[in-house]
Amino acid sequence: MSNSRLTAFDILYGIFSNDAYSNIALDKNLDGVDSKDKPFVTALVYGVVERKLTLEYLIQPYLKGKTKPKVKLVLLIGAYQLYFMDKIPSRAAINETVALAQAVGASYYKGLINAVLHKIDQNRIDIDKIEDLSIRFSCPIHLINMWKKQYGEDSTMQILSSINEKPPVFAVPNTTIVDIDECLYELNNACIEGEIDGDVIKINSLFDLNTCKPFIDGLFHIEDMSSYDCAYALNPKENETILDVCAAPGGKTFTMAELMNDSGKIISCDIHPHRVELIKNGAKRLTLTNIECVVNDASIYNNKIGTVDKVLCDVPCSGFGIIRRKPEIRYKELDSVKDLPDIQYNILSVSSKYLKKGGLIVYSTCTLNKKENEKVVKRFLDNNDNFKLIKEKTAFPSENSGDGFYYAVMNRNDD
């Protein structure tokens, strides 16, 4: 049994037992893993989390009674390899999974695990033909029903079709240093393939961009297309003062700073000091000097900030638009996010107080839930008649585009 499967088991056990985020759990546990094994461990961890409901459906007919958590997780790992890792022969997947059982202290169940995996391998089903959408896409039915009610059947199918796909990666050129053609040229020189997609570069290589020379030299930052569009919607201009109230890790701040040609000032805030450090480090790497990083609670008015020309209010949210990046988000109970709209409304209300007359504010989330999006904006506009809605947009995730996202552009007019 390879150590990579044991590493994947340990990470997955932590995710399912402690409600940990898969990306953070992977970052913490991959340091000691051989570089050649990291892609396999990553694929196995993300894959089992993504396909948990589908995998449970596959193994359940061959189990009787309650299954111990460790045994069930071993079975899920084995079933994922059989159904979704085509390069691994069935025999190897089963044998390695049985060996994994012994390694995690479940040797008593080796016979059961061997038998169940052989049965699901012999009695294969076409997952794409499963009528139950919850099982086919491994997404809880309450979330599917919410999307159907709010966005309709077609948009719901678009969302579901994307949530288990690998998300695209985009590089945003640092236009204070290079133009987009120069940036692509430098990426190609670093053996990274990409293609220009509007104002950004879609990366087509499997490569750790954080370690390549163009990234280290500050020629680009990594940001999802939808996030970039949100920052662009605020229409940052040279020499303006802009407040980014929930800015970490800094992608939208960097985009706005570059659109402003490193002029004016962006007050870039987060409540957590260590996340403010991420913004500082990113600005330093990109040699952007117009960013002032501040530890600040967006839910409480801070008179030290003063008035600004524009505000970006990208609030904490349920994250239902970025499930393909954080697959465990789909398993949240809706009750666990029911208090978010009040928190979001409060942050929007506080943020609006910094805005000069005639200024713009963008309210945004990376979720697909109208209670956190349109309804928060409507509540704000109903209670603030000196603000007017200019534009709102909901973006649905797809294979070659950005994540699920919502933003609303409003202006302040006290006449």
C-alpha positions in Angstrom: 0.0 0.0 0.0 1.5 3.3 -1.1 2.0 6.1 1.5 0.1 8.4 -0.8 -3.2 6.6 -0.1 -2.6 6.7 3.6 -1.9 10.4 3.4 -5.1 10.9 1.4 -7.0 8.9 4.1 -5.7 11.0 6.9 -6.6 14.3 5.1 -10.1 13.0 4.2 -10.7 11.8 7.8 -9.9 15.3 9.1 -12.2 16.9 6.5 -15.2 14.7 7.3 -14.6 14.6 11.0 -13.7 18.2 11.7 -15.5 20.0 8.9 -12.1 21.2 7.6 -11.7 22.9 4.2 -10.1 20.5 1.7 -7.7 23.1 0.3 -6.4 24.1 3.7 -6.2 20.5 4.8 -4.2 19.6 1.7 -1.8 22.6 2.2 -1.1 21.5 5.7 -0.4 17.9 4.9 1.4 17.9 1.6 4.7 19.3 2.7 6.2 15.9 3.5 4.8 14.2 0.5 7.0 13.3 -2.5 6.4 15.7 -5.3 5.5 12.9 -7.7 2.8 11.8 -5.3 1.2 15.2 -4.7 -1.0 15.2 -7.8 -2.4 11.8 -6.9 -3.1 12.7 -3.3 -4.7 16.0 -4.4 -6.9 14.3 -7.0 -8.0 11.5 -4.6 -8.9 14.0 -1.8 -10.8 16.4 -3.9 -12.4 13.5 -5.8 -13.8 11.7 -2.8 -15.1 15.0 -1.3 -16.7 15.9 -4.6 -18.3 12.6 -5.2 -19.2 11.5 -1.7 -22.9 11.1 -2.3 -22.3 9.2 -5.5 -19.8 6.9 -3.9 -22.1 6.2 -0.9 -24.8 5.3 -3.4 -22.4 2.8 -5.1 -21.3 1.0 -1.9 -24.5 1.0 0.1 -26.3 -1.9 -1.6 -23.5 -4.2 -0.5 -23.4 -3.1 3.2 -25.6 -4.3 6.0 -26.2 -2.2 9.1 -24.1 0.7 10.3 -20.5 0.9 8.9 -17.7 2.2 11.0 -16.5 5.7 9.8 -12.9 4.5 9.0 -14.2 1.4 7.1 -16.7 3.6 5.1 -14.0 6.1 4.2 -11.7 3.3 3.0 -14.5 2.0 0.8 -15.1 5.5 -0.6 -11.4 5.8 -1.5 -11.5 2.5 -3.2 -14.7 3.2 -5.1 -13.4 6.5 -6.3 -10.4 4.9 -7.8 -12.5 2.2 -9.5 -15.0 4.7 -11.0 -13.1 7.9 -11.6 -9.3 7.1 -11.9 -9.2 5.3 -15.3 -5.4 4.9 -15.2 -5.5 2.7 -12.2 -6.3 -0.9 -13.0 -9.2 -2.4 -11.0 -7.0 -5.1 -9.4 -4.5 -2.5 -8.2 -7.2 -0.2 -6.9 -8.8 -3.0 -4.9 -5.5 -4.5 -3.6 -4.1 -1.2 -2.5 -7.4 -0.3 -0.8 -7.5 -3.5 1.1 -3.9 -2.8 2.2 -5.0 0.7 3.3 -7.6 -0.9 5.6 -4.8 -2.7 7.5 -2.7 0.5 7.7 -5.5 2.4 9.3 -6.4 -0.2 11.9 -9.3 -1.8 10.1 -7.7 -5.2 9.2 -10.7 -7.1 10.6 -12.8 -5.6 7.7 -10.3 -6.5 4.9 -12.6 -9.3 3.7 -15.7 -7.0 3.6 -13.8 -4.3 1.8 -12.4 -6.7 -0.7 -15.8 -8.2 -1.4 -17.7 -4.8 -1.7 -15.1 -3.4 -4.1 -15.2 -6.5 -6.3 -19.0 -6.3 -6.5 -19.1 -2.6 -7.4 -16.4 -3.3 -10.0 -18.3 -6.2 -11.5 -21.8 -4.5 -11.4 -20.8 -1.1 -12.9 -23.5 1.4 -13.6 -23.5 4.5 -15.9 -23.4 7.4 -13.4 -24.4 9.9 -16.1 -27.7 8.0 -16.6 -28.7 8.1 -12.9 -32.0 10.1 -12.8 -31.6 11.3 -9.2 -29.6 14.6 -9.7 -28.5 14.5 -6.1 -26.7 11.1 -6.7 -25.5 11.9 -10.2 -23.8 15.1 -9.3 -23.2 14.4 -5.6 -25.1 17.4 -4.4 -27.6 17.6 -1.5 -31.2 17.8 -2.6 -31.9 20.8 -0.5 -29.3 22.8 -2.4 -30.6 21.6 -5.8 -34.2 22.5 -4.8 -33.1 26.0 -3.7 -31.3 26.6 -7.0 -34.3 25.3 -9.0 -36.7 27.6 -7.1 -34.4 30.7 -7.4 -32.8 30.3 -10.9 -34.9 27.7 -12.8 -34.1 24.3 -14.2 -31.6 25.3 -17.0 -29.4 27.4 -14.7 -29.5 24.7 -12.0 -28.3 22.1 -14.6 -25.5 24.5 -15.6 -24.4 24.8 -12.0 -24.6 21.1 -11.4 -22.6 20.3 -14.5 -19.8 22.5 -13.3 -19.4 21.6 -9.6 -17.3 18.5 -10.2 -15.1 19.9 -12.9 -11.6 21.2 -12.5 -11.9 25.0 -12.2 -10.1 27.1 -14.8 -7.1 29.2 -13.6 -6.6 32.8 -14.8 -3.6 35.1 -14.6 -4.2 38.8 -14.5 -1.3 40.7 -16.0 0.3 43.4 -13.9 -0.3 46.2 -16.5 1.9 48.6 -14.5 4.9 46.4 -15.7 3.8 44.4 -18.8 0.9 44.3 -21.2 -1.0 41.1 -21.8 1.0 40.0 -24.8 4.3 40.4 -22.9 2.9 38.5 -19.9 1.8 35.6 -22.1 5.2 35.6 -23.8 7.0 35.3 -20.4 4.6 32.6 -19.3 5.4 30.6 -22.5 9.1 31.1 -21.8 8.5 29.5 -18.4 6.9 26.5 -20.2 3.4 27.5 -19.1 0.7 27.4 -21.8 -2.1 29.9 -21.9 -4.4 31.9 -24.1 -5.7 35.4 -23.9 -9.3 35.7 -22.8 -10.3 39.3 -22.8 -8.1 41.1 -20.3 -6.8 38.0 -18.6 -4.9 34.9 -19.5 -6.5 31.5 -19.2 -3.8 29.0 -18.1 -3.8 25.6 -19.9 -0.9 23.9 -18.1 -0.9 21.8 -15.0 1.8 23.9 -13.2 2.2 25.5 -9.8 2.1 29.1 -10.9 3.3 30.4 -7.5 6.8 29.0 -8.2 7.3 30.2 -11.8 9.6 33.1 -12.5 7.0 35.5 -14.1 4.9 35.2 -10.9 7.9 35.7 -8.6 8.8 38.8 -10.7 5.4 40.2 -10.2 4.2 40.1 -13.8 0.7 38.8 -12.8 -1.6 37.7 -10.0 -4.0 34.8 -9.9 -7.7 35.7 -9.8 -10.8 34.1 -11.0 -12.5 35.7 -14.0 -15.7 36.5 -12.1 -13.8 38.2 -9.3 -11.9 40.2 -11.9 -15.2 41.3 -13.5 -16.5 42.4 -10.1 -13.5 44.6 -9.5 -13.7 46.0 -13.0 -17.4 46.8 -12.5 -16.4 49.4 -9.9 -14.7 51.3 -12.7 -11.6 52.3 -10.8 -10.0 55.5 -12.1 -6.5 57.1 -11.7 -6.0 59.2 -8.5 -9.3 58.0 -6.9 -9.5 56.8 -3.3 -11.1 53.4 -3.0 -12.1 51.3 0.0 -12.0 47.5 -0.3 -13.7 46.4 3.0 -13.2 42.6 2.9 -10.1 42.4 0.7 -8.1 39.4 1.6 -6.4 37.6 0.0 -6.2 40.7 -2.3 -7.0 39.7 -5.9 -9.6 42.5 -6.4 -7.4 45.0 -4.7 -4.5 44.2 -7.0 -6.8 44.4 -10.1 -8.1 47.8 -9.1 -4.6 49.1 -8.2 -3.4 48.1 -11.7 -6.4 49.6 -13.4 -5.6 52.8 -11.5 -2.0 52.6 -12.9 -0.7 52.5 -9.3 -2.0 56.0 -8.6 -4.5 57.3 -6.0 -5.0 55.1 -2.9 -6.8 51.8 -2.1 -7.5 51.2 1.5 -7.5 47.4 1.6 -9.0 45.9 4.8 -9.5 42.6 6.5 -10.4 41.7 10.1 -7.6 39.1 10.5 -4.0 40.4 10.7 -2.5 37.3 9.1 -4.8 37.8 6.1 -3.8 41.5 5.9 -0.2 40.2 5.6 -1.3 38.2 2.5 -2.4 41.5 0.9 0.9 43.3 1.9 3.0 40.5 0.5 1.1 40.4 -2.7 1.3 44.2 -3.2 5.1 44.0 -2.5 5.6 41.2 -5.1 3.6 43.2 -7.7 5.5 46.4 -6.7 2.2 48.2 -6.2 2.6 51.3 -4.0 -1.0 52.7 -3.8 -2.3 50.0 -1.5 -2.7 50.8 2.2 -3.4 47.6 4.2 -5.5 48.0 7.3 -6.8 45.6 10.0 -10.4 46.6 10.3 -13.8 45.1 11.2 -16.1 45.8 8.3 -19.2 45.5 10.5 -18.2 48.5 12.6 -17.8 52.1 11.3 -14.3 53.4 11.6 -14.1 57.2 11.5 -10.3 57.0 10.9 -10.9 55.7 7.3 -12.7 58.9 6.2 -14.7 59.3 3.0 -13.8 57.7 -0.3 -14.8 57.9 -4.0 -15.7 54.2 -4.3 -16.3 51.2 -2.1 -15.9 47.5 -2.9 -18.0 45.5 -0.5 -17.3 41.8 -1.1 -18.9 40.2 1.9 -18.5 36.9 3.7 -21.0 34.4 2.2 -22.0 30.8 1.9 -19.7 30.2 -1.1 -22.2 28.2 -3.2 -20.7 29.7 -6.3 -17.2 28.3 -5.7 -18.1 24.6 -4.9 -15.7 23.3 -7.6 -12.8 25.0 -5.7 -14.1 24.1 -2.2 -16.2 20.9 -2.8 -17.1 20.4 0.9 -19.2 23.6 0.8 -22.1 21.7 -1.0 -22.7 19.7 2.2 -23.6 22.8 4.3 -27.1 22.7 5.8 -29.0 25.8 4.7 -29.8 26.5 8.4 -26.1 27.0 8.9 -26.1 30.1 6.6 -29.5 31.6 7.5 -27.9 34.4 9.6 -25.6 35.5 6.8 -28.0 38.0 5.1 -28.2 40.1 8.3 -24.4 40.1 8.6 -24.1 41.0 5.0 -26.7 43.8 5.2 -24.9 45.3 8.2 -21.5 45.3 6.4 -23.1 46.9 3.3 -24.8 49.5 5.5 -21.6 50.4 7.3 -19.6 50.4 4.1 -22.0 52.9 2.4 -21.3 55.5 5.1 -17.7 55.9 3.8 -18.9 56.9 0.4 -18.8 60.4 -1.0 -21.9 61.9 -2.6 -22.0 60.7 -6.2 -19.7 57.8 -5.5 -20.1 54.1 -6.4 -20.4 51.1 -4.2 -20.2 47.5 -5.4 -21.8 44.8 -3.2 -20.7 41.3 -4.2 -20.6 37.6 -3.1 -19.2 34.4 -4.5 -22.4 32.6 -3.7 -25.5 31.6 -5.7 -28.3 32.3 -3.2 -30.7 35.2 -3.8 -31.2 35.6 0.0 -27.6 36.7 0.2 -27.6 38.6 -3.1 -30.6 40.3 -4.6 -32.6 40.4 -1.3 -29.8 42.0 0.7 -29.4 44.7 -2.0 -33.2 45.3 -2.1 -33.3 45.6 1.6 -30.5 48.1 1.5 -32.1 50.2 -1.3 -35.5 50.1 0.4 -33.9 51.6 3.6 -31.6 54.1 1.8 -33.4 56.1 -0.8 -30.3 58.1 -1.6 -28.8 55.1 -3.3 -29.8 53.8 -6.7 -29.1 50.5 -8.4 -27.1 50.9 -11.6 -26.4 47.3 -12.5 -26.6 43.8 -11.1 -25.2 40.6 -12.5 -25.3 36.9 -11.6 -22.6 34.7 -13.1 -23.1 31.0 -13.3 -20.0 28.8 -13.3 -19.1 26.9 -16.5 -16.1 24.9 -17.9 -14.2 27.8 -19.4 -15.5 30.7 -17.4 -15.3 32.1 -13.9 -17.0 30.9 -10.7 -20.5 31.6 -9.6 -20.7 35.2 -8.5 -23.1 38.1 -7.9 -22.5 41.8 -7.8 -24.6 44.9 -7.7 -23.4 48.4 -8.6 -25.0 51.3 -6.8 -24.4 55.0 -6.6 -25.0 57.6 -3.9 -27.1 60.6 -4.9 -28.3 62.8 -2.1 -30.3 65.2 -4.3 
